[in-house]
Amino acid sequence: MALVEINFDGIIGPSHNYAGLSLGNLASAKNAGRISQPRAAALQGLEKMRANIRLGLVQGAFLPQRRPNTVWLEQLATDPAHADTVLLANAMSASSMWTANAATVSPAPDTADGRCHLTPANLVTMPHRSHEWPETMAQLKVAFGNTEHFAIHEPVPAPFGDEGAANFMRLAPRHGEPGIEIFVYGESGGPFPARQHLVASQAVARKHGLDPAKTVFAEQSPAAIAAGAFHNDVVAVANETVLFCHEQAFTDRDTVFAELRAIMPETVIVEVPADRVSLEEAIRTYLFNAQLVTLPEGGMALILPTESQESEAVWTWLQEMIATNGPIRKLIPVDVRQSMANGGGPACLRLRVLADPATIDPRFLMDEAKLDHVAQVIGATWPETIDGDALADPALWDRIAAAHTALYNALSLNELI
């Protein structure tokens, strides 16, 4: 079985709006109340996927969830027509597009039974995300329904917050070989909540049957969380033998680095010094919320937001890094500004799964022709703009529902409607 890394991006949904619901996400708070552009947002996401395919990478996609989430509102004894403004905004959120939070994924080489294990994130810290996991679970069960190769678990129960792969990294000599699984948790974030609980991370490791000798639990620095790094993937990213991170990403960086090198001596740590790129600038530009990928021709590329290219401090440091002939050889800026304005960069928009594509439901795998088809649906059905004041408009709900149905029909995933 040929294992390859597959990036599953979230197709940005037709309810994409700026309600400012995410405490600790500075971009979300800053842009609260702005008029959003769901159609442009979704097309930007498709272009990122298309660019990955042209790099020779395998690309998948998850679909937007139903909005407003009437099932969740019914559990709260209300409905879209009667919910208060805050509840309705939470029910309308398109945040499932950030599939880095969909689940934690342990590939087959790391697990006791030799299957790829997935645990959907409960996302209990934020109300607008806490109701995502049932539909996430439904998509995972279809996409990865081959039980010979995949095991899908129930989420970790509340109150132990689990935010999925956004607080998880993996190092390995090569993708298909056993590796180190790194779970990053928070204890304190000053004015902001630490969303990933150690108990949740430990539970996922046990569910997945990981080798304790190759499993690392690292505390995210309170300074990073307080500065707006609400997930670890805002300050660190890993690929194969390379950990790319900010100097202030971890509470005890020396111990974390020593542990990784003791387990896998070939570990390469590329650390950005705080005196070159401040924590605040790294978070503002989402330098680390990037896809660090291995290119088919060899070498690694960093797929990062155009905001990083526009920062003199960030781009100067990156150019100097490239000049050292280190493991990261190519910088690929991508425009995902609509997602960035809500606090989600290129890494937020994707969930990495190491698997044989032949074992996955092909309806979730993308090629350029399929992306063209999806783009046509989005162009015809996604709202061009959404004003926050319009979230209570039944006509908007109807349009979002029709767009959702059209996309699911286009991809022959009607059973998930």
Phi and psi in degrees as a GROMACS rama.xvg file:
@    title "Ramachandran Plot"
@    xaxis  label "Phi"
@    yaxis  label "Psi"
@TYPE xy
-88.7392  112.215  ALA-2
-90.6843  128.414  LEU-3
-131.201  156.275  VAL-4
-81.1392  126.457  GLU-5
-116.42  127.314  ILE-6
-96.0319  116.834  ASN-7
-98.5161  107.199  PHE-8
-89.5239  149.417  ASP-9
-85.7018  126.6  GLY-10
-72.5109  123.315  ILE-11
-69.2541  127.057  ILE-12
-78.2779  164.669  GLY-13
-71.5391  -8.23231  PRO-14
-98.2083  9.92485  SER-15
-49.265  118.944  HIS-16
-149.517  168.606  ASN-17
-112.182  83.8245  TYR-18
-96.445  -7.72832  ALA-19
64.3406  45.823  GLY-20
-89.5784  -11.3877  LEU-21
-102.711  95.7589  SER-22
-61.8767  127.678  LEU-23
97.0413  -11.656  GLY-24
-96.9365  101.878  ASN-25
-65.5554  -37.9058  LEU-26
-65.7752  -41.0476  ALA-27
-59.9002  -44.9814  SER-28
-67.1678  -41.3929  ALA-29
-63.2855  -36.4716  LYS-30
-99.8369  8.17882  ASN-31
-55.8861  131.932  ALA-32
93.0665  -11.467  GLY-33
-66.7455  155.404  ARG-34
-78.3972  125.078  ILE-35
-91.6255  166.309  SER-36
-129  81.6758  GLN-37
-56.8766  -40.1998  PRO-38
-66.1793  -47.807  ARG-39
-62.9618  -39.1265  ALA-40
-59.8689  -48.055  ALA-41
-64.7819  -39.6976  ALA-42
-68.9191  -34.9423  LEU-43
-60.5228  -43.455  GLN-44
-62.0772  -40.3434  GLY-45
-64.1595  -38.1815  LEU-46
-65.4546  -35.6714  GLU-47
-62.146  -44.0056  LYS-48
-62.4501  -42.4803  MET-49
-62.2308  -41.8658  ARG-50
-62.7154  -38.1838  ALA-51
-63.8877  -42.7776  ASN-52
-60.4474  -40.403  ILE-53
-69.7473  -19.9802  ARG-54
-78.7076  -8.39501  LEU-55
93.7864  12.8311  GLY-56
-88.37  153.352  LEU-57
-87.4677  130.874  VAL-58
-123.909  132.775  GLN-59
-122.813  179.436  GLY-60
-150.787  147.376  ALA-61
-110.201  153.946  PHE-62
-97.7703  152.825  LEU-63
-65.0601  151.657  PRO-64
-90.82  164.36  GLN-65
-66.382  131.514  ARG-66
-140.153  140.052  ARG-67
-65.2276  151.453  PRO-68
-79.1712  91.9807  ASN-69
-70.3234  -28.7447  THR-70
-62.6545  -45.8556  VAL-71
-64.3961  -42.5386  TRP-72
-64.1943  -37.6005  LEU-73
-62.4047  -36.8413  GLU-74
-64.8436  -22.1248  GLN-75
-98.4351  14.6447  LEU-76
59.5907  40.995  ALA-77
-149.085  -173.684  THR-78
-149.476  171.84  ASP-79
-56.6333  -32.9399  PRO-80
-74.1752  -21.4515  ALA-81
-118.996  -7.93777  HIS-82
-66.8229  146.247  ALA-83
-70.4124  171.232  ASP-84
-58.8584  -41.9581  THR-85
-68.8831  -45.8598  VAL-86
-61.0587  -42.4166  LEU-87
-63.9858  -41.8041  LEU-88
-60.3352  -40.9501  ALA-89
-65.0227  -35.5642  ASN-90
-74.9498  -18.389  ALA-91
-95.8742  -6.86173  MET-92
-59.0614  137.966  SER-93
-97.838  21.1045  ALA-94
-67.1672  -10.0596  SER-95
-64.6386  -11.5696  SER-96
-61.6401  -24.726  MET-97
-85.7815  82.8006  TRP-98
-73.8521  -6.63601  THR-99
-59.7972  -21.8583  ALA-100
-97.5831  3.79472  ASN-101
-68.4111  -40.6164  ALA-102
-166.958  166.229  ALA-103
-101.875  135.409  THR-104
-123.565  121.962  VAL-105
-110.226  117.441  SER-106
-72.0461  162.615  PRO-107
-53.579  -38.6851  ALA-108
-63.4731  -17.6256  PRO-109
-97.8389  -11.2018  ASP-110
-103.682  156.572  THR-111
-65.5919  -33.6842  ALA-112
-99.181  4.36532  ASP-113
72.3025  19.0677  GLY-114
-111.264  159.683  ARG-115
-80.5757  126.725  CYS-116
-108.829  137.663  HIS-117
-130.226  130.86  LEU-118
-121.984  113.745  THR-119
-59.7716  141.838  PRO-120
-77.0351  139.436  ALA-121
-81.2189  -25.5405  ASN-122
52.0637  38.8532  LEU-123
-73.2194  -15.4792  VAL-124
-68.0772  -34.4644  THR-125
-113.664  121.926  MET-126
-53.9623  -40.4934  PRO-127
-69.4134  -15.8771  HIS-128
-106.528  -16.734  ARG-129
-64.8795  -19.9192  SER-130
-99.9585  11.2963  HIS-131
-78.7936  -32.8061  GLU-132
-61.4996  -33.3606  TRP-133
-61.28  -42.4546  PRO-134
-73.4535  -33.0638  GLU-135
-59.9602  -46.935  THR-136
-58.2887  -42.0378  MET-137
-61.8238  -42.8091  ALA-138
-67.9137  -40.554  GLN-139
-61.0599  -39.986  LEU-140
-67.1449  -26.9953  LYS-141
-83.8055  -49.3324  VAL-142
-61.947  -40.3218  ALA-143
-117.863  44.3926  PHE-144
-77.5183  -7.43746  GLY-145
-76.546  97.7614  ASN-146
-71.2367  -11.3102  THR-147
-69.5937  -27.7873  GLU-148
-114.964  -17.5119  HIS-149
-133.012  147.294  PHE-150
-129.478  126.232  ALA-151
-114.182  127.075  ILE-152
-104.974  161.14  HIS-153
-69.8278  152.516  GLU-154
-62.9939  158.457  PRO-155
-63.6682  135.728  VAL-156
-71.6347  152.494  PRO-157
-63.9262  152.629  ALA-158
-94.7054  15.3851  PRO-159
-85.1953  106.641  PHE-160
-69.5753  130.245  GLY-161
-129.139  123.363  ASP-162
-110.98  13.2339  GLU-163
76.5696  -151.827  GLY-164
-69.5871  -10.2646  ALA-165
-65.9962  -17.7255  ALA-166
-119.051  34.1316  ASN-167
-142.11  140.856  PHE-168
-139.842  163.22  MET-169
-140.826  136.761  ARG-170
-118.608  142.069  LEU-171
-159.82  149.839  ALA-172
-55.5034  -40.8754  PRO-173
-146.415  160.308  ARG-174
-54.1891  -41.4898  HIS-175
-85.3651  5.54144  GLY-176
-105.721  158.461  GLU-177
-56.8066  144.898  PRO-178
-137.28  -171.95  GLY-179
-99.4738  129.928  ILE-180
-102.806  126.151  GLU-181
-114.004  116.578  ILE-182
-104.955  121.856  PHE-183
-106.717  123.048  VAL-184
-121.754  166.339  TYR-185
-120.624  147.834  GLY-186
-111.997  -34.7715  GLU-187
-150.799  146.304  SER-188
-137.317  25.6259  GLY-189
62.1963  -118.707  GLY-190
-75.9557  -8.64907  PRO-191
-116.439  151.752  PHE-192
-73.3897  144.976  PRO-193
-85.2998  109.884  ALA-194
-81.6817  -28.3304  ARG-195
-98.9139  118.464  GLN-196
-91.9853  141.929  HIS-197
-57.924  -42.1199  LEU-198
-58.1905  -40.7263  VAL-199
-65.5394  -44.5849  ALA-200
-61.2049  -42.7821  SER-201
-64.5592  -37.5965  GLN-202
-64.4432  -42.661  ALA-203
-63.3843  -41.7365  VAL-204
-60.0003  -40.1375  ALA-205
-69.0954  -43.2945  ARG-206
-55.7864  -39.405  LYS-207
-84.5694  -2.98724  HIS-208
65.2542  44.2952  GLY-209
-83.1459  153.758  LEU-210
-76.3064  116.736  ASP-211
-56.1763  -28.8972  PRO-212
-71.1873  -15.1083  ALA-213
-121.926  24.943  LYS-214
-122.144  126.218  THR-215
-118.052  133.401  VAL-216
-112.091  117.707  PHE-217
-121.264  135.503  ALA-218
-85.5873  128.218  GLU-219
-70.5775  140.331  GLN-220
-67.6602  136.251  SER-221
-56.4117  -32.6956  PRO-222
-62.9733  -38.1865  ALA-223
-66.5308  -44.977  ALA-224
-63.6062  -43.8853  ILE-225
-64.0453  -28.1248  ALA-226
-83.0156  -6.78585  ALA-227
116.001  7.25693  GLY-228
-86.9307  75.1031  ALA-229
-68.7174  -18.4494  PHE-230
-128.972  153.294  HIS-231
-60.1701  -31.0454  ASN-232
-70.9835  2.25142  ASP-233
-87.2413  -15.3594  VAL-234
-129.016  0.227496  VAL-235
-160.725  148.796  ALA-236
-150.992  147.947  VAL-237
-132.307  154.908  ALA-238
-159.035  128.034  ASN-239
48.1507  -115.904  GLU-240
-93.2641  1.99152  THR-241
-107.805  127.908  VAL-242
-109.946  119.064  LEU-243
-110.394  117.246  PHE-244
-151.89  165.415  CYS-245
-85.6101  151.827  HIS-246
-58.0822  -30.2803  GLU-247
-103.012  24.1034  GLN-248
-70.5202  -37.0531  ALA-249
-119.073  150.952  PHE-250
-62.7254  -45.0658  THR-251
-126.909  77.1345  ASP-252
-60.4464  -39.1396  ARG-253
-62.4979  -42.9373  ASP-254
-67.0733  -42.1587  THR-255
-61.1507  -49.0209  VAL-256
-62.4632  -41.2774  PHE-257
-64.0284  -39.9967  ALA-258
-65.2682  -42.8203  GLU-259
-63.3792  -43.2653  LEU-260
-70.0193  -30.4574  ARG-261
-67.623  -37.9265  ALA-262
-76.8834  -41.3893  ILE-263
-136.117  92.9995  MET-264
-58.3425  -24.1076  PRO-265
-80.4753  4.38636  GLU-266
-56.3527  132.013  THR-267
-114.338  122.705  VAL-268
-108.775  118.149  ILE-269
-105.692  105.512  VAL-270
-112.336  130.955  GLU-271
-90.5018  118.937  VAL-272
-68.3247  144.184  PRO-273
-65.6074  -26.2379  ALA-274
-80.7939  -5.69314  ASP-275
-102.611  -43.8219  ARG-276
-132.232  112.391  VAL-277
-65.7253  158.177  SER-278
-56.473  -42.1276  LEU-279
-63.604  -40.0091  GLU-280
-72.2834  -36.5059  GLU-281
-62.4106  -39.8156  ALA-282
-74.3551  -39.567  ILE-283
-61.5817  -39.3358  ARG-284
-94.1357  -8.83504  THR-285
55.2891  43.234  TYR-286
-52.5143  -42.7149  LEU-287
-92.4398  -10.5644  PHE-288
-82.8889  59.2243  ASN-289
-123.824  158.953  ALA-290
-91.3138  114.727  GLN-291
-96.2663  110.654  LEU-292
-125.953  152.483  VAL-293
-91.7164  124.838  THR-294
-81.6331  146.772  LEU-295
-55.7417  -32.5695  PRO-296
-82.7337  -1.73672  GLU-297
105.118  156.337  GLY-298
81.9316  166.876  GLY-299
-115.383  149.875  MET-300
-123.57  149.733  ALA-301
-110.651  112.122  LEU-302
-94.2131  107.855  ILE-303
-131.36  160.968  LEU-304
-69.9222  151.357  PRO-305
-60.7784  -23.0052  THR-306
-59.2187  -31.0661  GLU-307
-68.4715  -37.9198  SER-308
-66.6661  -27.762  GLN-309
-84.3472  -6.06794  GLU-310
-95.0516  120.213  SER-311
-60.5935  -43.98  GLU-312
-63.474  -46.2358  ALA-313
-66.9016  -49.0357  VAL-314
-69.0351  -35.2347  TRP-315
-62.8835  -44.5995  THR-316
-64.1535  -41.7145  TRP-317
-63.7824  -41.6228  LEU-318
-63.1107  -39.5175  GLN-319
-64.9194  -38.3653  GLU-320
-61.584  -45.6971  MET-321
-59.9489  -38.5793  ILE-322
-66.7405  -17.754  ALA-323
-80.8063  -2.98809  THR-324
60.5838  36.8952  ASN-325
-77.6637  -167.15  GLY-326
-70.9711  -26.224  PRO-327
-91.6092  114.422  ILE-328
-109.348  -11.6635  ARG-329
-144.372  139.701  LYS-330
-113.565  127.694  LEU-331
-126.859  95.4438  ILE-332
-71.9576  140.247  PRO-333
-129.931  149.257  VAL-334
-95.2626  105.397  ASP-335
-129.497  47.4999  VAL-336
-61.8822  -34.9587  ARG-337
-65.0051  -39.9795  GLN-338
-70.2581  -41.7959  SER-339
-58.8293  -37.8174  MET-340
-64.9899  -18.4569  ALA-341
-104.198  7.00399  ASN-342
92.0667  26.416  GLY-343
-134.411  117.877  GLY-344
-96.5114  -165.766  GLY-345
-55.2692  -38.8309  PRO-346
-73.4184  -32.2933  ALA-347
-62.273  -33.0403  CYS-348
-80.7805  1.65171  LEU-349
-137.881  147.283  ARG-350
-115.225  125.583  LEU-351
-88.8772  131.961  ARG-352
-130.546  122.791  VAL-353
-93.132  110.958  LEU-354
-163.089  169.817  ALA-355
-83.9111  119.384  ASP-356
-54.6096  -27.0155  PRO-357
-67.2608  -16.493  ALA-358
-92.7949  -0.583028  THR-359
-107.062  144.425  ILE-360
-57.1101  119.638  ASP-361
-65.379  -15.3564  PRO-362
-67.0037  -18.9663  ARG-363
-95.012  -2.17523  PHE-364
-99.5385  138.008  LEU-365
-108.025  147.061  MET-366
-134.258  178.337  ASP-367
-65.2979  -36.6875  GLU-368
-64.0672  -41.3364  ALA-369
-67.3004  -38.8583  LYS-370
-63.8885  -36.6072  LEU-371
-59.9685  -42.8073  ASP-372
-64.5008  -45.304  HIS-373
-62.0577  -41.3825  VAL-374
-61.177  -37.0425  ALA-375
-63.9701  -42.2287  GLN-376
-63.4649  -44.9748  VAL-377
-63.0126  -44.5577  ILE-378
-61.4507  -31.3163  GLY-379
-88.4402  -24.3503  ALA-380
-124.915  -23.606  THR-381
-72.3145  138.904  TRP-382
-59.3065  143.19  PRO-383
-73.0785  -41.268  GLU-384
-140.898  156.393  THR-385
-136.133  122.764  ILE-386
-90.8298  136.766  ASP-387
-54.3006  -28.6843  GLY-388
-71.796  -13.355  ASP-389
-94.9919  1.25013  ALA-390
-61.4589  -24.4808  LEU-391
-91.0929  8.28475  ALA-392
-84.2706  115.693  ASP-393
-58.0476  -29.3205  PRO-394
-65.0805  -35.0988  ALA-395
-67.0885  -42.3305  LEU-396
-59.3392  -42.0851  TRP-397
-64.2068  -40.2062  ASP-398
-67.6941  -41.1765  ARG-399
-62.7414  -42.9379  ILE-400
-62.9719  -41.4222  ALA-401
-65.827  -39.2274  ALA-402
-64.3663  -43.4225  ALA-403
-59.0339  -47.9632  HIS-404
-62.8062  -42.1987  THR-405
-60.942  -41.0398  ALA-406
-67.9721  -45.9548  LEU-407
-62.1437  -38.6582  TYR-408
-64.4075  -41.5625  ASN-409
-62.2172  -31.6042  ALA-410
-99.0552  10.3404  LEU-411
56.1394  38.7219  SER-412
-113.396  40.8055  LEU-413
-59.7304  -27.9434  ASN-414
-67.2368  -14.5132  GLU-415
-94.7328  -3.30394  LEU-416
